[in-house]
Amino acid sequence: MEERACLSCHSIDGRAGTGPTWKGLAGSTVELADGRTVVADWDYLRRSILDPDADVVVGFPSGLMASVIRPGTLDEAEAEAIVRYLEELR
């Protein structure tokens, strides 16, 4: 998967986009559409990449990421590489 596929929806500088910004995401508190609040730790980020509709961030439509990056498209190693990148953006 090419980097630009992710960055077509997610920014790395805090700008608004189709998806949540990645700037400062890792380790932050995230409000979900179902009213829960979670910490964007390793497990949350990995799950959000592999199963985008598991925990939808408030203000973003359910099904949007899954329509572009279908569950199963990325493997575990790719998801972990993205999470490591997100941690670097912290």
C-alpha positions, 0 to 999 in steps of 0.5 A: 500500500502506498503512503499517499493512499492513507494521506489522501484522507488523513493529514499528518499536520493537523489539517481537517480531512475526510478522516481524522488527522494523524498528528498527535493521534497516538496516545491521545484520547479519542471520542467515538461515535457511540459515546465511548472515549478511548486512548489511541494506544497500539491496540486501538490503532491496529484494530482501527486499521485492520477493522475500520468500523470497529470504533468509529471516531465521532464526526466521521461516517461509519463505513467510509474507511472500510469502503476504501480500505476493505477489512483484510486488505492490509496484513498484520505487518502493514498495520504494525508499520502504520502504527509505528509511523503514527507513534512517530508523529506523536 
